Amino acid sequence: MKHLYEKVKQYPLISLIFMTAILLVSLPHWQVSGINNVTEKAFHENQFHTTLAQVKALKKLYKGSN
């Protein structure tokens, strides 16, 4: 665990990007975990991924306009 902490201290931006990516991949799956129908679950998970991609694009667009 100490080794991991040292790497995070050494590369904070890369660590933040890595942790954010893990969250963005796992969040939609976690949100649909209560749905039993496979088709509906895949549809909603895809919708959540689309929404996250739109938020990410808007964030980049906003940063680019400033």
Phi and psi in radians as a Rosetta constraint file:
Dihedral C 1 N 2 CA 2 C 2 CIRCULARHARMONIC -1.131 0.35
Dihedral N 2 CA 2 C 2 N 3 CIRCULARHARMONIC -0.656 0.35
Dihedral C 2 N 3 CA 3 C 3 CIRCULARHARMONIC -1.083 0.35
Dihedral N 3 CA 3 C 3 N 4 CIRCULARHARMONIC -0.736 0.35
Dihedral C 3 N 4 CA 4 C 4 CIRCULARHARMONIC -1.098 0.35
Dihedral N 4 CA 4 C 4 N 5 CIRCULARHARMONIC -0.750 0.35
Dihedral C 4 N 5 CA 5 C 5 CIRCULARHARMONIC -1.054 0.35
Dihedral N 5 CA 5 C 5 N 6 CIRCULARHARMONIC -0.717 0.35
Dihedral C 5 N 6 CA 6 C 6 CIRCULARHARMONIC -1.125 0.35
Dihedral N 6 CA 6 C 6 N 7 CIRCULARHARMONIC -0.687 0.35
Dihedral C 6 N 7 CA 7 C 7 CIRCULARHARMONIC -1.156 0.35
Dihedral N 7 CA 7 C 7 N 8 CIRCULARHARMONIC -0.685 0.35
Dihedral C 7 N 8 CA 8 C 8 CIRCULARHARMONIC -1.132 0.35
Dihedral N 8 CA 8 C 8 N 9 CIRCULARHARMONIC -0.708 0.35
Dihedral C 8 N 9 CA 9 C 9 CIRCULARHARMONIC -1.143 0.35
Dihedral N 9 CA 9 C 9 N 10 CIRCULARHARMONIC -0.632 0.35
Dihedral C 9 N 10 CA 10 C 10 CIRCULARHARMONIC -1.300 0.35
Dihedral N 10 CA 10 C 10 N 11 CIRCULARHARMONIC -0.649 0.35
Dihedral C 10 N 11 CA 11 C 11 CIRCULARHARMONIC -2.234 0.35
Dihedral N 11 CA 11 C 11 N 12 CIRCULARHARMONIC 1.244 0.35
Dihedral C 11 N 12 CA 12 C 12 CIRCULARHARMONIC -1.164 0.35
Dihedral N 12 CA 12 C 12 N 13 CIRCULARHARMONIC -0.669 0.35
Dihedral C 12 N 13 CA 13 C 13 CIRCULARHARMONIC -1.203 0.35
Dihedral N 13 CA 13 C 13 N 14 CIRCULARHARMONIC -0.777 0.35
Dihedral C 13 N 14 CA 14 C 14 CIRCULARHARMONIC -1.109 0.35
Dihedral N 14 CA 14 C 14 N 15 CIRCULARHARMONIC -0.673 0.35
Dihedral C 14 N 15 CA 15 C 15 CIRCULARHARMONIC -1.133 0.35
Dihedral N 15 CA 15 C 15 N 16 CIRCULARHARMONIC -0.725 0.35
Dihedral C 15 N 16 CA 16 C 16 CIRCULARHARMONIC -1.124 0.35
Dihedral N 16 CA 16 C 16 N 17 CIRCULARHARMONIC -0.760 0.35
Dihedral C 16 N 17 CA 17 C 17 CIRCULARHARMONIC -1.098 0.35
Dihedral N 17 CA 17 C 17 N 18 CIRCULARHARMONIC -0.742 0.35
Dihedral C 17 N 18 CA 18 C 18 CIRCULARHARMONIC -1.099 0.35
Dihedral N 18 CA 18 C 18 N 19 CIRCULARHARMONIC -0.803 0.35
Dihedral C 18 N 19 CA 19 C 19 CIRCULARHARMONIC -1.153 0.35
Dihedral N 19 CA 19 C 19 N 20 CIRCULARHARMONIC -0.659 0.35
Dihedral C 19 N 20 CA 20 C 20 CIRCULARHARMONIC -1.141 0.35
Dihedral N 20 CA 20 C 20 N 21 CIRCULARHARMONIC -0.734 0.35
Dihedral C 20 N 21 CA 21 C 21 CIRCULARHARMONIC -1.086 0.35
Dihedral N 21 CA 21 C 21 N 22 CIRCULARHARMONIC -0.735 0.35
Dihedral C 21 N 22 CA 22 C 22 CIRCULARHARMONIC -1.078 0.35
Dihedral N 22 CA 22 C 22 N 23 CIRCULARHARMONIC -0.744 0.35
Dihedral C 22 N 23 CA 23 C 23 CIRCULARHARMONIC -1.115 0.35
Dihedral N 23 CA 23 C 23 N 24 CIRCULARHARMONIC -0.782 0.35
Dihedral C 23 N 24 CA 24 C 24 CIRCULARHARMONIC -1.166 0.35
Dihedral N 24 CA 24 C 24 N 25 CIRCULARHARMONIC -0.510 0.35
Dihedral C 24 N 25 CA 25 C 25 CIRCULARHARMONIC -1.387 0.35
Dihedral N 25 CA 25 C 25 N 26 CIRCULARHARMONIC -0.690 0.35
Dihedral C 25 N 26 CA 26 C 26 CIRCULARHARMONIC -1.491 0.35
Dihedral N 26 CA 26 C 26 N 27 CIRCULARHARMONIC -0.432 0.35
Dihedral C 26 N 27 CA 27 C 27 CIRCULARHARMONIC -1.048 0.35
Dihedral N 27 CA 27 C 27 N 28 CIRCULARHARMONIC -0.880 0.35
Dihedral C 27 N 28 CA 28 C 28 CIRCULARHARMONIC -1.057 0.35
Dihedral N 28 CA 28 C 28 N 29 CIRCULARHARMONIC -0.669 0.35
Dihedral C 28 N 29 CA 29 C 29 CIRCULARHARMONIC -1.116 0.35
Dihedral N 29 CA 29 C 29 N 30 CIRCULARHARMONIC -0.707 0.35
Dihedral C 29 N 30 CA 30 C 30 CIRCULARHARMONIC -1.164 0.35
Dihedral N 30 CA 30 C 30 N 31 CIRCULARHARMONIC -0.659 0.35
Dihedral C 30 N 31 CA 31 C 31 CIRCULARHARMONIC -1.166 0.35
Dihedral N 31 CA 31 C 31 N 32 CIRCULARHARMONIC -0.531 0.35
Dihedral C 31 N 32 CA 32 C 32 CIRCULARHARMONIC -1.759 0.35
Dihedral N 32 CA 32 C 32 N 33 CIRCULARHARMONIC 0.200 0.35
Dihedral C 32 N 33 CA 33 C 33 CIRCULARHARMONIC -1.114 0.35
Dihedral N 33 CA 33 C 33 N 34 CIRCULARHARMONIC -0.365 0.35
Dihedral C 33 N 34 CA 34 C 34 CIRCULARHARMONIC -1.517 0.35
Dihedral N 34 CA 34 C 34 N 35 CIRCULARHARMONIC -0.097 0.35
Dihedral C 34 N 35 CA 35 C 35 CIRCULARHARMONIC -1.547 0.35
Dihedral N 35 CA 35 C 35 N 36 CIRCULARHARMONIC 2.269 0.35
Dihedral C 35 N 36 CA 36 C 36 CIRCULARHARMONIC -1.625 0.35
Dihedral N 36 CA 36 C 36 N 37 CIRCULARHARMONIC -0.503 0.35
Dihedral C 36 N 37 CA 37 C 37 CIRCULARHARMONIC -1.270 0.35
Dihedral N 37 CA 37 C 37 N 38 CIRCULARHARMONIC 2.107 0.35
Dihedral C 37 N 38 CA 38 C 38 CIRCULARHARMONIC -1.112 0.35
Dihedral N 38 CA 38 C 38 N 39 CIRCULARHARMONIC -0.739 0.35
Dihedral C 38 N 39 CA 39 C 39 CIRCULARHARMONIC -1.137 0.35
Dihedral N 39 CA 39 C 39 N 40 CIRCULARHARMONIC -0.797 0.35
Dihedral C 39 N 40 CA 40 C 40 CIRCULARHARMONIC -1.146 0.35
Dihedral N 40 CA 40 C 40 N 41 CIRCULARHARMONIC -0.683 0.35
Dihedral C 40 N 41 CA 41 C 41 CIRCULARHARMONIC -1.089 0.35
Dihedral N 41 CA 41 C 41 N 42 CIRCULARHARMONIC -0.792 0.35
Dihedral C 41 N 42 CA 42 C 42 CIRCULARHARMONIC -1.125 0.35
Dihedral N 42 CA 42 C 42 N 43 CIRCULARHARMONIC -0.697 0.35
Dihedral C 42 N 43 CA 43 C 43 CIRCULARHARMONIC -1.079 0.35
Dihedral N 43 CA 43 C 43 N 44 CIRCULARHARMONIC -0.854 0.35
Dihedral C 43 N 44 CA 44 C 44 CIRCULARHARMONIC -1.182 0.35
Dihedral N 44 CA 44 C 44 N 45 CIRCULARHARMONIC -0.659 0.35
Dihedral C 44 N 45 CA 45 C 45 CIRCULARHARMONIC -1.108 0.35
Dihedral N 45 CA 45 C 45 N 46 CIRCULARHARMONIC -0.706 0.35
Dihedral C 45 N 46 CA 46 C 46 CIRCULARHARMONIC -1.123 0.35
Dihedral N 46 CA 46 C 46 N 47 CIRCULARHARMONIC -0.692 0.35
Dihedral C 46 N 47 CA 47 C 47 CIRCULARHARMONIC -1.082 0.35
Dihedral N 47 CA 47 C 47 N 48 CIRCULARHARMONIC -0.729 0.35
Dihedral C 47 N 48 CA 48 C 48 CIRCULARHARMONIC -1.138 0.35
Dihedral N 48 CA 48 C 48 N 49 CIRCULARHARMONIC -0.699 0.35
Dihedral C 48 N 49 CA 49 C 49 CIRCULARHARMONIC -1.106 0.35
Dihedral N 49 CA 49 C 49 N 50 CIRCULARHARMONIC -0.721 0.35
Dihedral C 49 N 50 CA 50 C 50 CIRCULARHARMONIC -1.086 0.35
Dihedral N 50 CA 50 C 50 N 51 CIRCULARHARMONIC -0.777 0.35
Dihedral C 50 N 51 CA 51 C 51 CIRCULARHARMONIC -1.092 0.35
Dihedral N 51 CA 51 C 51 N 52 CIRCULARHARMONIC -0.755 0.35
Dihedral C 51 N 52 CA 52 C 52 CIRCULARHARMONIC -1.112 0.35
Dihedral N 52 CA 52 C 52 N 53 CIRCULARHARMONIC -0.659 0.35
Dihedral C 52 N 53 CA 53 C 53 CIRCULARHARMONIC -1.151 0.35
Dihedral N 53 CA 53 C 53 N 54 CIRCULARHARMONIC -0.671 0.35
Dihedral C 53 N 54 CA 54 C 54 CIRCULARHARMONIC -1.154 0.35
Dihedral N 54 CA 54 C 54 N 55 CIRCULARHARMONIC -0.731 0.35
Dihedral C 54 N 55 CA 55 C 55 CIRCULARHARMONIC -1.092 0.35
Dihedral N 55 CA 55 C 55 N 56 CIRCULARHARMONIC -0.749 0.35
Dihedral C 55 N 56 CA 56 C 56 CIRCULARHARMONIC -1.100 0.35
Dihedral N 56 CA 56 C 56 N 57 CIRCULARHARMONIC -0.740 0.35
Dihedral C 56 N 57 CA 57 C 57 CIRCULARHARMONIC -1.151 0.35
Dihedral N 57 CA 57 C 57 N 58 CIRCULARHARMONIC -0.719 0.35
Dihedral C 57 N 58 CA 58 C 58 CIRCULARHARMONIC -1.132 0.35
Dihedral N 58 CA 58 C 58 N 59 CIRCULARHARMONIC -0.652 0.35
Dihedral C 58 N 59 CA 59 C 59 CIRCULARHARMONIC -1.091 0.35
Dihedral N 59 CA 59 C 59 N 60 CIRCULARHARMONIC -0.781 0.35
Dihedral C 59 N 60 CA 60 C 60 CIRCULARHARMONIC -1.133 0.35
Dihedral N 60 CA 60 C 60 N 61 CIRCULARHARMONIC -0.703 0.35
Dihedral C 60 N 61 CA 61 C 61 CIRCULARHARMONIC -1.109 0.35
Dihedral N 61 CA 61 C 61 N 62 CIRCULARHARMONIC -0.746 0.35
Dihedral C 61 N 62 CA 62 C 62 CIRCULARHARMONIC -1.128 0.35
Dihedral N 62 CA 62 C 62 N 63 CIRCULARHARMONIC -0.747 0.35
Dihedral C 62 N 63 CA 63 C 63 CIRCULARHARMONIC -1.112 0.35
Dihedral N 63 CA 63 C 63 N 64 CIRCULARHARMONIC -0.625 0.35
Dihedral C 63 N 64 CA 64 C 64 CIRCULARHARMONIC -1.246 0.35
Dihedral N 64 CA 64 C 64 N 65 CIRCULARHARMONIC -0.453 0.35
Dihedral C 64 N 65 CA 65 C 65 CIRCULARHARMONIC -1.466 0.35
Dihedral N 65 CA 65 C 65 N 66 CIRCULARHARMONIC -0.223 0.35
